[in-house]
Structure formats: structure tokens, C-alpha cells
Amino acid sequence: MSAEFSTATYVAIAVCAFLLLLAAWTIVSAIGLVQPIFLPSPYAVVAKLIKLARDGTLGNDVAISIYRISIGFLIASVMALGTAILIGAYRFWEAAIEPILDFVRYMPVVAFVPLSILWSGTSDVQKFLIIWIGTYFQQTLMFKDNIKRVPADFVGFGRTLGMSDLRVLMRIVVPSALPQIWDTLRISLGWAWTWVTLAELVAANSGLGYRITVAQRYLQTDMAIGYILVLGVLGLATDQIMRFLGRQFFKYEKRT
Amino acid sequence: MAPHPKLSISGLNKSFRDGAVKVLSDINLEVADNEFVSLVGASGCGKSTLLATIAGLQESDSGDVLIDGAPISGPGIDRGVVFQSYTLLPWLTAQQNVEFALREARYDPKEITDIARRHLDLVKLSRFADSFPGQLSGGMKQRVAIARALSYRPKILLMDEPFGALDALTRGQMQELLMQIWQEHRLTVIFVTHDVSEAVYLSDRIFVMGLNPGRIKETIPVTFARPRANGEGHDPELLELQARVLRSIREEIVGDEVH
């Protein structure tokens, strides 16, 4: 149970918690409790990020990672939506495909990393592959669930109009599920950031994940921490953008 | 006059789980053109299943469902259905929801806007034509659903507890609106409800359904002159009829518990 909060109070508490964390970090590094090589001060991290932003390194790394996540995520999402519609609508395809998806879903994505390198080297295709393995299977099952949750009477309504099953599916069921499908996209995009980073950590010569391994190699802890923070900010930003777009697309859902 | 009743059902049987559970047993009934009939009965008597079977949304094991003497094959636009749950498409406005149905019913695209507008007018919702379902109250949503089901001129309107989710006051208003539309436009309506006073207020005849298996137990004609007074029914004859319908339903429940 929680007390009623105004939005302002909520934001104030959230900001305070962040500041508290930052203060703790500052104090720990200022009094020398931990050596800078393990935990540099927040200011050193920020200074390093500014320097990397000025010489273009940061911008390049962000751009290449965003490119990889965009392509990989797009391929996975389109395929997952197609599969979900198929298995959500037809029992035959559900029986044929869903058990396989369920099985593969429980295989750890990281276990596919060596194979992905074997198959596609350190190219961008390897990044797409890891993102695809990490999102496609989960997305398909979640999309299918989104589609299955459309009330049966919506289907009944379509059928009373003499619509074919396929038409009911494409003109009533899938559009009805779109807000939930968008939410699934938003959630799985968050995971995709993990997978692109993973792929770049193990086999890349560019991108945010790659730069973190370089930082480790040269003991540039400030850069490693800075990039992790950048990844956090990017994940948060994409989530907020997806939320914003969702509110724009599905305005009709809002109640008066 | 047409030689056939508007709807004719004979020897209809239906079971679930491959015959393990019999839901409808030997249903025989006829509904005349422009007649308003109700199906009442305790929960589980199969009244909604019977309605869905007439709609063509469910298949029967045996028996015939004839409309104007012709057997139905699946669902179709000769029957309009209003469901208890809200089935307006949430991304379309009230106007667009009606237009959607008209378009699927293959109406001339040039006429669609006008027909939709007239039917929203019929349910007194012209002012809310551009509202999305999320902005409408439950009663308004069902009024749009009625407008939508009537817009493509079905021969029979099938209503499955359409006012069941509404508060008492709204329900009363909806009943009166439905009566008004029915009287002005002459429709054949099959109305499923568990509200006895609703059935008595609306119907020409009431089919009381029995339990286990679902069957037509009794047909009760309602002969009160129209327009009828809704709500404040102090007429002893009216109250007696309501009591009779209720008794008929209750006998089934008690009888069932004895088995």
C-alpha cells in the first residue's frame, strides 16, 4: 500500500535519490577509499566523456551501435510479428512452431556468441544475429499473447459482418492488439541494448561495447564507466521515445 | 404476407466437448416478422449459446435454423448482433465504427457516411459522432453498437444481454430507446436477458429456458398494450406476469438442486 503522491513529489524523491547516489560516489573517490584506477571520480568520468565527444569518438560509437540495434531489432520485430500472427491465428502453426520457440527461448543468448562469430565473423551481421537471437523468440511469444488477448466478441463481431477469418485477423484483431504490441516492442528494445553491447564486447572494432573492452585493456576505467552510463542513458531515452510515440499513436486509448 | 416465419428453429441440439455436455436439447421455436421475443433463464441454461447459434457464430449438432425459410450457413449480415461486452473498435470514432460495418457489408461507399450519420441520429448520438469509444459511457457505447448493428439493415437483430453491464438508470433509458426504435422502425428482435422486468417490458413473447440440458420450457405471451410504462409498474397484472416468469425460472433452479 502506498500513500497518494503528487507527480511533483514523486519527481523530487527520484531526483534526491539520484543526487544521493552521486554524492556517495563523489565522497568515496574524494577521500581515496577506492583507488581511481578502480573507481575514478564522477568528474573524471564526465571530463573523459566530454573529451571523447569533442574528438568524435563517442559520436561514432553511438552512431554505429544505434545503426546495429536498429537493423537487428527491425529484422527481429518484423519476423516476430509475422510469426506471432501465424501462430496466434492458426492452431496448426501454433502446434508446429510454438514448442520450438519455447525451447530455443530457454537457451542462453550468450551461449550462441561463439557460434555467431564462427558463422559471421566480427561483421555487423554477427551483431544482428545476436540481437535477433536475443529478441525474436521472446517477442514472438509476447506478440502472440498480445493478439490472443483481443476479446473473442471482437472476432464474433467481425464474423457477423460476413468477414473472412483472415480479414477479421488483419482488420480487427491485429489493430486491436496494436497498443499492446507497441508496448512489447518498447520492452524488447530495452533488452536489445544488452544484446548489441554483448555482441560488441566480444567481437567488434567499433561501437559502444567495443570501446568498453578497449578501456579495460588500457585501464581507462573512466572511459568504461562513462560508456556504461551512456548506454544507460540511451536505453532510458529510447524507452521514453517509445512511450511518447505510443501515446501519440494510441491517443484514442486515453479516457476522458 | 410471407409464407414463412422470420425465424424458425426446429429440432436444434447442441453439445460441448464432443457430446459430453448437452447444452441445447430439441429447441423448437418460431419468431414472426417484427416480433420482439426474449430468451430468459438461469445462468447456464444456454440462452446465449442459442443466440450465438442463431447468429451462426456457433454450430449446432443437429437441427435447422431457417430465416425466411432458408437455412443459415454461418454468420452473415442478415443478422445483426449486439454483444454484452463492448465491441466498438477503439481506434475508430463512433461514426467510423458504423462506417466500418457498412463498408464490410459492401454498401456503396458514397452512401456510407450518410447512412452512418442517420443511424447515430437514431440512437441520439449525433453530437458524439467524432468521439472515440474510450470517451463514451457504457450506455453510449451500446447505443453506437445498436446503431452499427441496425445500419446494414439486418432481417433480425440479436441482442445478448446488451444492457447487462449498465447501471439501473441507464438500463431503463436504453430499454425505452430500444422500444422507441423498435416501434418506429419495425424490427424482428431476439433479446437475451436475465432481467425479468426487462423481458416483460420489451417483449411480445418470452421464452423461458430450462436447465440441464438447455431447452424451451415455457412460452409466455405478453399482451399488454404498447407503449408500456417502464420502471414504475404497479399494474397488478404486470406484476403478476413478472412473478410468473420469475417462478418459472426459479422452479428450474430448485428442481436442479434436487437432482
Interface residues (C-beta under 8 A of the other chain):
Chain A: P151 D153 F154 G156 F157 G158 R159 T160 L161 G162 M163 R167 R171 I172 P175 S176 L178 F250 Y252 E253 K254 R255 T256
Chain B: A52 A55 G56 L57 G74 P75 G76 I77 R79 G80 V81 F83 Q84 S85 T87 L89 P90 W91 A101 E104 A105 F132 P133 G134 Q135 Y152
